[in-house]
């Protein structure tokens, strides 16, 4: 988040190596480029979409929050691996994982429910912030049904996939993967 109210969030789109583009562009600059640009979220995402297939899979949310009026917001979402990859986000609670926005994994459903419980509490902002951080650090495994594993996971070991069923992912044998 920038000081002038610009926000960017990026997750990778989970898929096995055999579905990844070799020599793909690095995704990390997608957020910083938005934060530094003056583009409206929708316009920035249009630019990203033009070269979206040049990257490994990702989800990107970008937005503006008016510093003087926090009710004045504009957000957009793009996933470079889905058929309908471009959207202006409507007000409400959304969950971002390693599939597309609001994908119905158990950990996503649980996280959305828990988030709503926390923000509705009659607690101080500090207490709510601590509870949200605690929720994001939850390493509980939420084993899923067939929805969790699909053709894009072909070639990924079952134990590796199982580690992704938690909200906070820690994979000791692959330190470059997981929640950071």
C-alpha positions in Angstrom: 0.0 0.0 0.0 1.3 3.5 -0.8 0.9 6.6 1.2 -1.5 8.0 -1.3 -4.0 5.1 -0.9 -3.0 2.8 -3.8 -3.1 -0.9 -3.0 -1.8 -4.0 -4.8 -2.1 -7.7 -3.9 -0.5 -10.5 -5.8 -0.7 -14.3 -5.4 0.7 -17.0 -7.7 -1.8 -19.3 -9.4 -1.1 -22.8 -8.3 -0.2 -25.2 -11.1 2.4 -27.8 -11.8 5.6 -27.1 -13.6 4.4 -28.7 -16.8 1.8 -25.9 -17.2 4.2 -23.1 -16.4 5.7 -21.0 -19.2 9.5 -21.4 -19.4 11.4 -18.1 -19.4 8.3 -16.3 -18.0 8.5 -12.7 -16.9 8.8 -12.0 -13.2 5.5 -11.1 -11.5 6.9 -9.1 -8.5 6.9 -5.8 -10.3 3.2 -6.0 -11.1 2.3 -4.5 -7.7 5.1 -1.9 -7.5 4.5 -0.8 -11.0 0.8 -0.1 -10.2 1.7 1.7 -6.9 4.1 4.0 -8.8 1.8 4.6 -11.8 -1.0 7.1 -12.0 -3.3 4.7 -13.9 -6.8 3.9 -12.6 -7.1 0.3 -11.5 -9.1 -0.8 -14.6 -6.7 0.9 -17.0 -3.6 -0.6 -15.3 -5.2 -4.1 -15.5 -5.9 -3.6 -19.2 -2.2 -3.0 -19.7 -1.2 -6.0 -17.7 -3.7 -8.2 -19.6 -2.0 -7.4 -22.9 1.1 -9.3 -21.7 -0.6 -11.6 -19.2 0.3 -14.8 -20.9 4.0 -13.9 -20.7 4.0 -14.6 -17.0 3.5 -17.7 -14.8 0.0 -17.8 -13.4 -1.1 -15.1 -11.0 -4.0 -13.2 -9.4 -3.7 -9.4 -9.1 -5.9 -7.0 -7.2 -5.2 -3.3 -7.5 -7.1 -0.4 -6.1 -7.4 3.2 -4.9 -8.7 4.3 -1.6 -9.3 8.0 -1.3 -7.2 9.2 1.7 -9.8 11.9 2.5 -12.8 9.6 2.1 -12.2 5.9 2.8 -15.7 5.2 1.4 -14.5 6.3 -2.0 -12.8 3.2 -3.5 -12.1 1.6 -6.8 -10.7 -1.9 -7.2 -10.0 -4.3 -10.0 -9.0 -7.9 -10.3 -7.2 -9.9 -13.0 -6.2 -13.6 -13.2 -4.1 -14.5 -16.2 -5.2 -18.2 -16.1 -9.0 -17.9 -16.2 -11.5 -17.6 -19.1 -13.1 -14.5 -17.6 -10.0 -12.9 -16.1 -10.9 -9.3 -15.8 -13.3 -7.7 -13.3 -14.1 -4.5 -11.4 -14.5 -5.7 -7.8 -17.9 -5.0 -6.2 -18.1 -3.9 -2.6 -18.1 -6.9 -0.2 -15.8 -9.5 1.3 -13.6 -11.3 -1.2 -10.9 -14.0 -0.6 -7.7 -14.4 -2.6 -6.0 -17.7 -2.8 -3.8 -19.5 -5.3 -6.8 -20.2 -7.6 -9.1 -17.5 -8.9 -10.9 -14.9 -6.6 -13.4 -16.4 -4.1 -12.6 -20.0 -5.2 -14.5 -22.3 -2.9 -11.7 -24.2 -1.1 -12.5 -25.0 2.5 -9.6 -22.8 3.7 -11.1 -19.9 1.6 -14.6 -20.4 3.0 -13.3 -20.6 6.6 -11.1 -17.5 6.1 -14.0 -15.4 4.8 -16.2 -16.5 7.6 -13.6 -15.9 10.2 -12.7 -12.5 8.7 -16.4 -11.4 8.9 -16.7 -12.6 12.5 -13.6 -10.6 13.5 -14.7 -7.3 11.8 -18.2 -7.5 13.2 -16.8 -7.8 16.8 -17.2 -5.0 19.2 -13.5 -4.7 19.9 -10.8 -2.1 19.5 -9.1 -1.7 16.1 -5.9 -3.0 17.7 -7.6 -6.2 19.0 -9.2 -6.8 15.6 -5.9 -6.3 13.9 -4.3 -8.8 16.2 -7.1 -11.3 15.5 -6.7 -10.8 11.8 -2.9 -11.4 11.9 -3.6 -14.5 14.0 -6.0 -15.8 11.4 -3.5 -15.2 8.6 -0.9 -17.2 10.5 -3.3 -20.2 10.9 -1.4 -23.3 9.9 -4.4 -25.6 10.4 -4.8 -28.0 7.5 -8.3 -27.8 5.9 -8.4 -31.0 3.8 -10.5 -30.5 0.8 -12.7 -32.5 -1.5 -11.9 -33.0 -5.2 -12.3 -29.3 -5.7 -8.8 -28.7 -4.2 -6.9 -30.9 -6.7 -7.4 -30.5 -10.5 -5.7 -31.3 -13.8 -3.4 -28.2 -13.3 -1.8 -30.0 -10.3 -0.7 -33.1 -12.4 2.8 -34.0 -11.3 2.6 -32.3 -7.8 3.1 -34.8 -4.9 0.1 -35.4 -2.6 2.1 -34.3 0.5 3.1 -31.1 -1.2 -0.5 -30.4 -2.2 -1.6 -31.2 1.4 0.6 -28.4 2.8 -1.4 -25.9 0.6 -4.7 -26.7 2.5 -3.7 -24.3 5.3 -4.3 -20.5 5.3 -0.6 -19.9 6.2 1.6 -22.2 4.2 5.0 -23.4 5.5 6.8 -25.9 3.3 10.2 -26.7 4.9 11.4 -28.8 1.9 10.6 -25.9 -0.5 11.4 -22.6 1.4 10.7 -20.5 -1.7 7.0 -21.6 -1.6 4.5 -20.6 1.0 3.2 -17.6 2.8 5.6 -14.6 3.0 
